[in-house]
């Protein structure tokens, strides 16, 4: 079994401490960019069988948040 780890710093966008709102760092929300990265990897690796997907996050009040997605998979015999 193998694992592919995807991560995104500040997935919800930069937060204004004074105003309490979040502003994406790009035109699209960062979580959409992370989702696209995972989907692109899956479409480029059609021979894998996804066994498990796990998500974890860290950060918060004093540091930017970090999301990590772990995709556990097995490769097919033909790869």
Rosetta silent file (secondary structure, phi, psi, omega in degrees, C-alpha in Angstrom):
SEQUENCE: XXXXXXXXXXXXXXXXXXXXXXXXXXXXXXXXXXXXXXXXXXXXXXXXXXXXXXXXXXXXXXXXXXXXXXXXXXXXXXX
SCORE:     score description
SCORE:     0.000 S_00000001
   1 L     0.000  143.945 -179.741    0.000    0.000    0.000 S_00000001
   2 E  -124.681  167.772  178.676    1.170    3.513   -0.808 S_00000001
   3 E  -136.479  139.786  173.309    0.109    6.989    0.234 S_00000001
   4 E  -117.326  126.129 -177.361   -0.085   10.294   -1.615 S_00000001
   5 E  -109.115  128.836  176.102   -0.265   13.382    0.603 S_00000001
   6 E  -113.881  142.121  179.660   -1.810   16.637   -0.549 S_00000001
   7 E  -142.198  156.422  178.653   -1.583   19.793    1.540 S_00000001
   8 E  -146.267  122.745  173.398   -2.762   23.376    1.447 S_00000001
   9 E   -78.981  138.937  176.206   -1.684   26.235    3.696 S_00000001
  10 L    51.562   57.522 -171.227   -4.465   28.560    4.771 S_00000001
  11 L   -62.709  -23.435 -178.912   -7.165   26.624    2.874 S_00000001
  12 L   -95.227    3.254 -179.846   -9.965   29.041    3.691 S_00000001
  13 L    96.908  166.849 -179.042   -8.014   32.141    2.583 S_00000001
  14 E   -69.992  141.596 -177.284   -6.253   34.850    4.506 S_00000001
  15 E  -106.505  134.108  173.293   -8.112   36.126    7.536 S_00000001
  16 L   -84.991  114.228 -178.524   -8.368   39.744    8.522 S_00000001
  17 L   -63.212  -35.986 -176.597   -7.837   39.780   12.281 S_00000001
  18 L   -77.295  -32.942 -175.616   -9.549   43.141   12.678 S_00000001
  19 L  -103.364  -16.841  176.604  -12.585   42.394   10.511 S_00000001
  20 L    78.070    5.525  179.219  -12.950   38.639   11.019 S_00000001
  21 L  -102.658  162.652 -179.785  -13.525   37.831    7.322 S_00000001
  22 E  -111.027  141.278  178.491  -11.491   35.651    5.030 S_00000001
  23 E  -121.980  123.447  179.061  -10.110   36.665    1.688 S_00000001
  24 L   -62.945  147.490 -179.824   -8.983   33.992   -0.792 S_00000001
  25 L   -79.199  -15.459  176.204   -5.374   34.296   -1.872 S_00000001
  26 L  -132.338 -178.789 -178.366   -6.411   33.620   -5.467 S_00000001
  27 L   -63.409  -34.076  177.966   -9.589   34.111   -7.468 S_00000001
  28 L   -98.834  156.498  175.319  -10.849   30.692   -6.391 S_00000001
  29 L   -65.016  145.345 -178.100  -11.025   29.478   -2.828 S_00000001
  30 H   -60.294  -34.574 -179.676   -7.955   27.504   -1.790 S_00000001
  31 H   -65.942  -29.620  175.321  -10.008   24.425   -0.908 S_00000001
  32 H   -68.132  -37.319  178.555  -11.214   24.291   -4.534 S_00000001
  33 H   -64.834  -42.958  178.192   -7.597   24.377   -5.703 S_00000001
  34 H   -63.406  -43.763  177.853   -6.741   21.478   -3.364 S_00000001
  35 H   -60.003  -43.559  178.385   -9.750   19.502   -4.607 S_00000001
  36 H   -62.956  -38.182  179.062   -8.690   20.087   -8.226 S_00000001
  37 H   -63.036  -42.406  178.370   -5.146   18.914   -7.413 S_00000001
  38 H   -66.207  -46.194  179.951   -6.480   15.649   -5.955 S_00000001
  39 H   -62.849  -37.057  177.778   -8.861   15.080   -8.873 S_00000001
  40 H   -64.912  -43.758  178.591   -6.073   15.750  -11.375 S_00000001
  41 H   -61.472  -43.437  179.149   -3.811   13.214   -9.659 S_00000001
  42 H   -62.676  -40.427 -179.444   -6.615   10.629   -9.667 S_00000001
  43 H   -70.431  -27.478  178.061   -7.312   11.189  -13.378 S_00000001
  44 H   -83.430  -12.051 -178.348   -3.583   10.808  -14.175 S_00000001
  45 L  -127.446   61.189 -175.443   -3.373    7.590  -12.127 S_00000001
  46 L   -65.260  -18.104 -177.774   -6.370    5.611  -13.287 S_00000001
  47 L   -85.402    5.884 -179.394   -4.697    2.324  -12.367 S_00000001
  48 E   -96.592  148.884  173.904   -4.799    2.958   -8.629 S_00000001
  49 E  -110.166  114.425 -179.917   -7.385    1.614   -6.241 S_00000001
  50 E   -73.563  124.430 -177.760   -8.103    4.090   -3.466 S_00000001
  51 E   -98.114  -39.215 -176.024   -8.291    2.195   -0.182 S_00000001
  52 E  -156.915  147.373  174.824   -8.682    5.019    2.314 S_00000001
  53 E  -128.362  130.233  179.483   -8.790    8.825    2.455 S_00000001
  54 E  -128.502  147.933  178.958   -7.948   10.744    5.613 S_00000001
  55 E  -126.749  138.755  173.940   -8.004   14.451    6.384 S_00000001
  56 E  -140.635  160.118  179.397   -6.226   16.326    9.127 S_00000001
  57 E  -144.512  158.619  177.382   -5.686   19.963    9.929 S_00000001
  58 E  -147.079  173.291 -179.940   -3.554   22.071   12.200 S_00000001
  59 L    93.608 -173.212 -179.259   -3.068   25.703   13.073 S_00000001
  60 L   154.535 -122.296 -171.578   -5.584   28.171   14.263 S_00000001
  61 L   -60.931  -43.199 -172.101   -5.400   31.320   16.331 S_00000001
  62 L  -104.194   -8.336  178.277   -1.660   31.975   16.213 S_00000001
  63 L  -143.427  154.423  178.870   -0.643   30.333   12.947 S_00000001
  64 L   -62.245  150.080  179.615   -2.274   29.806    9.556 S_00000001
  65 L   -75.015  157.017  178.254   -4.214   26.614    9.183 S_00000001
  66 E  -135.026  126.787  174.124   -2.880   23.667    7.215 S_00000001
  67 E  -105.760  137.014  174.003   -5.027   20.952    5.652 S_00000001
  68 E  -127.383  131.246  176.483   -3.535   17.598    4.739 S_00000001
  69 E  -115.976  123.943  177.608   -5.347   14.946    2.730 S_00000001
  70 E  -108.099  121.710  177.602   -3.820   11.446    2.679 S_00000001
  71 E  -107.343  109.767  179.148   -4.942    9.157   -0.125 S_00000001
  72 E   -90.654  130.562 -173.685   -4.011    5.547    0.642 S_00000001
  73 E  -148.735  164.061  171.807   -3.968    3.404   -2.500 S_00000001
  74 E  -121.528  141.604  178.171   -2.750    0.239   -4.146 S_00000001
  75 E   -86.662  146.723  176.505   -1.325    0.123   -7.647 S_00000001
  76 L   -72.683  162.017 -178.607   -2.672   -2.298  -10.172 S_00000001
  77 L   -62.790  -29.406 -174.593   -0.468   -5.127  -11.412 S_00000001
  78 L   -79.730  -10.221 -179.101   -0.198   -3.567  -14.907 S_00000001
  79 L   -83.750    0.000    0.000    1.464   -0.340  -13.722 S_00000001
